[in-house]
């Protein structure tokens, strides 16, 4: 396997973490300026400074469309507007103060599978104690919090096409790395 591809795959696995498990049992609160609701089709369209929270999950956008399936699971699509991207942020399970946050022109969130898809000008960051530990930028990012898996594609449709663009990942040095060994002193008389 190509060494570059292998190192990128290892980096993605290393930066992934599981979303806060308790969030799935919390109620969803949505604040907005306007609401159009079709209870027959189970479609609600929120517009104007939409803020959706469920436990530690926080999503913001100018417009959000929420649909609900017969089992009660919600599917949310967040839309951007001129100069304002849709965003999400969620605490990660595990030790310390760890968060994942993302932004894109469109974000789709499936409450049943806990899958987040970011379309066009997408970015995801993992934060540790308020500092960026890793960051991924691409035209499409899929983040599966249950399987602890990221996928980055080079087109906003979620496909990878030759010449479609490139993604970028930045991984900060680990705070867990051992301190460098002390420098040795030259032997006397040399």
Secondary structure, 3 states (H helix, E strand, C coil): CCHHHHHHHHHHHHHCCCECHHHHHCCCEEECCEEEEECCCCEEEEEEEEEEEECCEEEEEEEEEEEECCCCCEEEEEECECCECEEEEEEECCCCCEEEEEEECEEEEECCCCEEEEEEEEEEEEEECCEEEEEEEEEEEEEECCCCEEEEECCCCCCCCCCCCCCEEEECCCCCCCCCCCCCCCCCCC
